[in-house]
Amino acid sequence: MNPSKEAGRIVWDRTPGNPEVSHPAFSGRIGIARGDITPPVEIYSRNWGAAKHDQAESIHKPLSVTAISIASQEHSTPLVLLDFDLGWWRTQSLFQSFQKRLLDELSLKSSELMIAFSHTHAGAAFVDEDPSLPGSELVEEYLQHVLQTAIDTARLAIKNKTEAILDWHTGRCDLASNRDFIDPTENANRIICGYNPHGKADDTLLVGRVTNSQGTIIATVVNYACHPTTLAWENKTISPDYIGAMRETIETATNAPALFLQGVSGELSPRYQYVGDTTVADRHGRQLGYSALATLEAMEPPATKLVFDSVMESGAPLAVWRHQKSMPSKQLQARESFIELPLKDWPSAEELEKQQLACEDRTVQERLRRQRDIRRGVGDGQTYSLPVYTWRIGDVVLIGSKAEAYSVLQTELRRHFPQETLVCMNLINGSIGYLAPQELYEKNVYQVWQTPFASGSLEATIKGMVRIIDQIGK
């Protein structure tokens, strides 16, 4: 009887053999480092159309960039993942120049670098300098600071590489809720963005544990799907939202840095949100942090497996299990792939710019500004090649794109690959728009009218990612 791994859990079959349990794992050289990227409070930080202010007034918690470098024993070139407390890229050109500089400075291929945003909605907004946007003149200098800090932090993580094991376990957390709510004040065709008490939410929580050769935890990685939209238009602080308290909770217990990887959360967010009270964000963060710590406590010791040993006859026949050493996988692969997606028939960027300049409503102005920037990013063609980044790190596959897909993407991928542990991510190497289910294109819903992608794009992305994961198999 042998187990197979299903998202960090154990599935038993009836083939002959000695029963054993082990966590999906990787053995290699891993380094960690962190840098501060907290912006000045005077910077333009209006992330909500309903906000009446353009600049923050205080700092709730610092923003940071945390780097993890992962290399095999045989090769010196690492994979580098950068976890930023940032929201999203307003323009594709801005991201592309940022990415190019990082790749050049770190001597990496595009497939070897993942730039992950936590998606906080309470940070600086990456906009071009505009006299009508107070504090926008500080954005360029701040962006250069973020870039240089990222370079320095990544280099330090690479320098700090040490023999280590990264293993994973699956837990659960009910912080996230479904946020597609049929408007009770309008007709049933309109779906508003907020807690839907009748909807389902994926509660999957993946926790990675990095331990050195002495068995000491030197980092943790949390992958969870939930929009950081606790703090909204009334909030006047710079904040990482719930991720800040999540990190503090885990790091206090482990005395090691915690990274956060935003899951596939297109329709997921906290039940209680859209507030100006930072204590609510802290409560959400502690909830996720405690769930992650419970998942850590449930793990077997690193580089061990639990093996059936014998039967002890007592009042009942007792199954005795013992720990034995295990040999974690050393496999390391990285790929950049592309999935061709159809685009909507939107106005050109120039036409959207004209509409935005002629508009006097602040909320509509903000929507048009974002739509213009997205249109510039995808171009004026009929399709867009969506980059997809996939890493195999031992027994685990990390996969992500710059889109904000609905959580059905990660649940479908895990259904297709029940024996794989999949870390699924939104907002990897850029940001561009939502991927919503085809049936929602008949509804009046934000994620559909915001996105440049035509109906069927989410389904095409799922099929494409299935092919990609097949190709990076063991």
C-alpha positions in Angstrom: 0.0 0.0 0.0 1.6 3.3 -1.1 0.5 6.9 -0.8 0.5 9.4 -3.5 0.7 13.2 -2.9 -2.4 15.3 -3.4 -1.8 19.0 -2.7 0.3 18.1 0.3 -2.1 15.5 1.6 -2.0 11.7 1.3 -4.1 9.5 -1.0 -3.8 5.7 -0.4 -3.8 3.0 -3.0 -3.7 -0.7 -2.6 -0.5 -1.6 -4.4 1.9 -3.8 -2.4 4.7 -2.1 -0.4 5.4 -0.5 3.0 3.0 2.3 3.8 4.6 5.7 4.3 3.8 9.4 4.5 6.0 12.2 3.4 5.6 15.9 2.4 6.2 17.2 -1.1 9.8 18.5 -0.9 12.9 19.9 -2.5 16.5 19.8 -1.4 19.0 22.4 -2.7 20.5 25.8 -1.9 18.0 28.4 -0.7 18.6 32.0 0.4 16.2 34.6 2.0 16.5 38.4 2.3 14.1 41.4 2.9 14.1 45.1 2.1 11.9 48.0 3.1 9.9 49.7 0.3 7.6 51.9 2.4 6.7 55.0 0.4 6.4 58.6 1.7 2.9 59.4 2.9 2.7 62.3 0.5 2.9 60.0 -2.6 -0.2 59.6 -4.8 -2.0 56.6 -3.3 -5.6 56.7 -4.6 -6.6 53.2 -5.4 -10.3 53.5 -5.0 -12.6 55.4 -7.3 -14.8 56.3 -4.3 -11.9 57.8 -2.4 -12.1 61.6 -1.7 -8.4 61.9 -0.9 -5.4 61.3 -3.2 -2.6 61.0 -0.6 -2.2 58.9 2.6 -1.8 60.6 5.9 0.1 57.9 7.9 1.8 54.5 7.8 -0.1 51.5 9.2 2.7 49.0 8.8 5.8 49.1 6.6 5.8 47.7 3.1 8.5 45.2 2.2 10.0 43.1 -0.6 11.1 39.6 0.4 13.4 37.6 -1.9 13.9 33.8 -2.0 16.5 32.3 -4.2 16.4 28.6 -5.0 19.2 26.7 -6.7 20.1 23.0 -7.3 23.3 21.6 -5.9 24.6 21.1 -9.4 23.9 24.5 -11.0 24.8 27.9 -9.7 22.1 29.9 -11.5 19.1 30.3 -9.1 15.5 30.9 -9.5 14.5 34.1 -7.8 11.0 35.0 -6.5 10.4 38.5 -5.2 7.3 39.0 -2.9 6.3 42.7 -3.0 3.8 44.5 -0.8 2.4 46.3 -3.8 -0.9 46.5 -5.6 -0.7 46.3 -9.4 1.0 47.8 -12.4 -0.9 50.7 -14.0 0.9 50.3 -17.3 2.6 47.4 -19.1 5.5 49.5 -20.3 6.3 50.4 -16.6 6.5 46.8 -15.7 8.5 45.8 -18.7 11.2 48.3 -18.0 11.2 47.2 -14.3 11.5 43.6 -15.2 14.2 44.2 -17.8 16.4 46.0 -15.3 16.0 43.2 -12.7 16.9 40.5 -15.3 19.9 42.4 -16.5 21.2 43.2 -13.0 20.7 39.6 -11.7 21.8 37.9 -15.0 18.6 35.9 -15.2 16.4 34.7 -18.0 12.7 35.8 -17.9 11.6 32.3 -16.9 13.9 32.4 -13.9 12.4 35.4 -12.2 8.9 35.7 -10.6 7.8 39.2 -9.5 4.8 38.6 -7.2 2.5 41.3 -5.9 0.5 40.8 -2.7 -2.2 43.1 -4.3 -2.7 45.4 -1.4 -5.1 48.2 -2.2 -3.5 50.6 0.3 -0.1 51.3 -1.3 1.3 53.8 -3.7 -0.3 53.9 -7.2 2.2 53.5 -10.1 1.0 56.3 -12.3 2.8 58.7 -14.6 3.4 62.2 -13.3 0.2 64.3 -13.8 -0.4 67.8 -12.3 -4.0 66.8 -11.7 -2.9 63.9 -9.4 -1.4 65.2 -6.1 1.8 63.3 -5.1 2.3 61.7 -8.6 5.6 63.6 -8.9 7.0 61.3 -6.2 6.1 58.1 -8.0 9.1 57.9 -10.3 11.6 58.4 -7.5 9.8 55.9 -5.3 9.7 53.4 -8.2 13.5 53.7 -8.6 13.8 53.1 -4.8 11.7 49.9 -5.1 13.7 48.7 -8.1 17.1 49.3 -6.4 15.9 47.7 -3.1 14.6 44.7 -5.1 18.0 44.3 -6.8 19.9 44.6 -3.5 17.5 42.2 -1.7 17.7 39.6 -4.5 21.5 39.7 -4.6 21.6 39.3 -0.8 19.2 36.3 -1.0 21.5 34.7 -3.7 24.5 35.4 -1.5 22.8 33.9 1.5 22.1 30.6 -0.2 22.6 27.6 2.1 21.8 23.9 2.0 18.1 23.7 2.9 14.8 21.8 2.4 11.6 23.3 1.2 8.6 21.1 2.0 4.9 21.8 1.8 1.7 21.0 3.6 -2.0 21.8 2.9 -4.2 23.5 5.5 -7.5 25.4 5.5 -8.5 28.9 6.3 -12.0 30.5 6.0 -10.9 34.1 5.8 -11.8 34.3 2.1 -15.5 34.5 1.0 -17.2 34.7 -2.4 -17.7 38.3 -3.4 -20.1 38.0 -6.4 -23.3 39.2 -4.8 -26.6 39.6 -6.7 -27.6 43.3 -6.2 -30.6 43.2 -3.8 -31.5 46.8 -4.7 -31.5 46.3 -8.5 -32.5 43.7 -11.0 -31.0 40.2 -10.8 -28.7 40.8 -13.8 -26.4 43.0 -11.8 -23.7 41.4 -9.6 -22.0 43.7 -7.1 -18.6 43.2 -5.6 -19.0 42.2 -1.9 -19.8 39.3 0.4 -22.1 36.7 -1.0 -23.5 34.6 1.9 -24.7 32.0 -0.6 -21.4 31.6 -2.5 -18.6 29.2 -2.1 -15.0 30.0 -1.5 -11.9 27.9 -2.0 -10.3 27.6 1.5 -7.1 25.9 0.4 -4.0 27.1 2.2 -0.6 25.9 1.1 2.3 26.5 3.5 6.0 26.0 2.6 8.6 25.5 5.2 12.3 26.2 4.6 14.7 24.5 7.0 18.5 24.6 7.1 20.8 21.6 7.6 20.3 22.0 11.4 16.6 21.6 11.0 15.9 25.3 11.9 13.1 27.1 10.1 14.7 30.0 8.0 11.6 31.0 6.1 7.9 30.1 5.5 5.8 30.6 2.3 2.1 31.1 2.4 -0.1 30.7 -0.7 -3.7 31.7 -0.2 -6.4 33.2 -2.4 -8.1 36.3 -0.9 -8.2 39.9 -2.1 -6.5 42.4 0.3 -9.5 44.7 0.2 -10.1 45.1 3.9 -9.0 48.7 3.7 -10.8 50.8 1.1 -11.8 54.4 0.2 -12.0 55.6 3.9 -8.5 54.3 4.6 -5.9 57.0 4.7 -2.9 54.9 5.6 -0.1 53.1 3.7 -0.7 49.5 4.5 0.0 45.9 3.4 -3.6 45.1 4.5 -4.0 41.7 6.2 -0.6 40.4 4.9 1.2 42.6 7.4 -0.3 41.1 10.5 -0.2 37.6 8.9 3.6 38.0 8.6 4.0 39.3 12.1 2.0 36.4 13.5 4.1 33.8 11.7 7.4 35.5 12.2 6.9 35.9 15.9 6.4 32.2 16.3 9.1 31.0 13.9 11.7 33.8 14.1 12.0 33.6 10.4 10.8 35.7 7.4 7.3 34.8 5.9 6.6 35.2 2.2 3.1 35.6 0.8 1.9 34.4 -2.6 -1.5 35.7 -3.7 -3.6 32.8 -4.9 -6.2 32.7 -7.7 -8.6 35.1 -6.0 -10.7 36.8 -8.8 -13.9 36.5 -6.8 -12.6 36.0 -3.3 -12.2 38.5 -0.5 -12.7 38.8 3.3 -16.4 38.7 4.4 -16.1 42.0 6.3 -14.1 44.6 4.2 -14.1 48.1 2.7 -13.3 49.8 5.9 -10.9 52.5 7.1 -10.2 50.7 10.4 -6.7 49.1 10.3 -7.5 46.8 13.3 -9.9 44.9 11.0 -7.0 44.2 8.6 -4.9 43.1 11.5 -7.6 40.7 12.7 -7.8 39.2 9.2 -4.1 38.8 9.1 -3.9 37.0 12.5 -6.6 34.7 11.3 -4.6 33.6 8.3 -1.4 33.6 10.3 -2.8 31.3 12.9 -4.1 28.9 10.2 -0.6 28.9 8.6 1.0 28.1 12.0 -1.5 25.3 12.6 -0.5 23.9 9.2 3.2 24.2 10.1 2.6 22.4 13.4 0.9 19.5 11.6 4.0 18.8 9.5 6.4 15.9 10.0 10.1 16.9 10.8 12.0 17.9 7.7 13.7 15.2 5.6 11.7 12.5 7.3 8.8 10.2 6.3 6.4 8.4 8.5 6.6 4.7 7.9 4.4 1.9 9.1 6.6 -0.2 11.5 4.6 -3.0 13.1 1.4 -4.1 14.9 1.4 -4.0 18.7 -1.2 -6.3 20.3 -2.9 -4.5 23.2 -6.5 -4.0 24.1 -6.8 -3.4 20.4 -4.3 -4.2 17.6 -2.3 -1.0 17.3 -0.6 0.3 14.2 2.8 1.6 15.1 4.4 4.2 12.8 8.0 5.5 13.0 9.9 8.3 11.5 12.7 7.5 8.9 14.9 9.7 6.9 13.7 10.6 3.4 15.4 11.9 0.3 13.7 15.1 -1.0 13.7 15.7 -4.7 16.4 17.9 -6.2 14.6 18.6 -9.5 14.5 22.2 -10.6 12.9 23.5 -13.8 11.6 26.9 -15.0 9.6 27.7 -18.1 7.9 30.7 -19.7 5.0 29.8 -21.9 2.2 31.8 -23.7 -1.5 31.3 -24.1 -3.3 33.1 -26.9 -6.5 34.8 -25.6 -9.2 36.7 -27.5 -9.7 40.4 -26.8 -12.9 42.4 -26.5 -13.7 45.1 -29.2 -12.7 48.0 -27.0 -12.1 51.6 -28.1 -8.5 52.5 -28.8 -6.3 53.9 -26.0 -6.4 57.3 -27.7 -10.2 57.3 -27.6 -10.3 56.3 -24.0 -7.8 59.0 -23.2 -10.2 61.6 -24.8 -13.1 60.2 -22.8 -11.1 60.4 -19.6 -10.0 64.0 -20.1 -13.6 65.1 -20.9 -15.1 63.4 -17.9 -15.7 65.4 -14.7 -16.8 62.6 -12.4 -13.9 61.4 -10.3 -15.1 57.8 -10.1 -15.7 57.5 -13.8 -12.4 59.2 -14.5 -10.6 56.6 -12.5 -12.3 53.8 -14.4 -11.5 55.3 -17.8 -7.9 55.9 -16.7 -7.5 52.2 -15.8 -9.2 51.0 -19.0 -6.9 53.3 -21.1 -3.8 51.8 -19.4 -5.0 48.3 -19.9 -5.8 48.9 -23.6 -2.3 50.3 -24.0 -0.9 47.1 -22.5 -2.7 44.6 -24.6 -2.5 46.6 -27.8 -5.0 47.2 -30.5 -5.1 43.6 -31.9 -7.7 40.9 -31.6 -5.7 38.6 -29.4 -3.1 38.8 -26.6 -0.4 36.3 -25.7 -0.6 35.8 -22.0 2.7 34.9 -20.4 2.6 32.0 -18.0 5.4 31.2 -15.6 5.9 27.6 -14.3 8.5 26.3 -11.9 9.0 22.7 -10.7 10.7 22.8 -7.4 11.1 19.2 -6.3 7.7 17.6 -5.9 5.8 20.9 -6.2 4.8 23.0 -9.2 4.4 26.8 -9.0 2.3 28.3 -11.8 1.1 31.9 -12.3 0.3 34.7 -14.7 -0.3 38.4 -14.6 -4.1 38.0 -14.9 -6.5 37.9 -12.0 -8.3 34.6 -12.6 -11.3 33.3 -10.7 -10.5 30.5 -8.2 -12.0 27.9 -10.5 -8.7 28.0 -12.3 -6.8 26.6 -9.3 -9.5 24.2 -8.3 -9.7 22.8 -11.9 -5.9 22.5 -12.1 -5.8 20.6 -8.8 -8.7 18.4 -10.1 -6.7 17.6 -13.2 -3.6 16.8 -11.3 -4.6 15.2 -8.0 -1.2 13.7 -7.4 0.6 17.1 -7.8 1.0 19.8 -5.2 0.2 23.1 -7.1 1.0 26.6 -5.9 -1.3 28.7 -8.1 -0.9 32.5 -8.3 -2.4 35.7 -9.7 -0.4 38.8 -10.5 2.9 37.2 -11.4 5.2 39.3 -13.6 2.7 42.1 -14.2 -1.0 42.8 -14.0 -3.5 43.1 -16.8 -7.1 42.1 -16.1 -9.6 39.6 -14.8 -10.3 36.1 -16.2 -13.9 35.4 -15.3 -16.1 32.3 -16.1 -17.8 32.3 -19.5 -21.3 32.3 -18.0 -20.7 35.7 -16.2 -20.3 37.5 -19.5 -24.1 37.6 -19.7 -24.2 39.5 -16.4 -23.4 43.0 -15.3 -20.4 42.3 -13.2 -17.2 44.3 -12.5 -14.7 41.6 -13.3 -16.3 41.2 -16.8 -16.6 44.9 -17.8 -13.1 45.6 -16.3 -11.2 42.9 -18.3 -9.9 43.3 -21.9 -10.4 39.5 -22.4 -13.3 38.2 -24.3 -15.7 35.4 -23.2 -14.0 32.0 -23.0 -10.6 33.3 -22.0 -10.6 31.8 -18.5 -11.5 28.4 -19.9 -8.8 28.7 -22.6 -6.3 29.6 -19.8 -7.2 26.5 -17.8 -6.7 24.3 -20.8 -3.4 25.9 -21.6 -2.1 25.6 -18.1 -3.1 21.9 -18.1 -0.8 21.4 -21.1 2.0 23.4 -19.5 1.9 21.4 -16.3 1.9 18.2 -18.3 5.1 19.4 -20.1 6.9 20.2 -16.9 6.1 16.9 -15.3 8.5 14.7 -13.5 
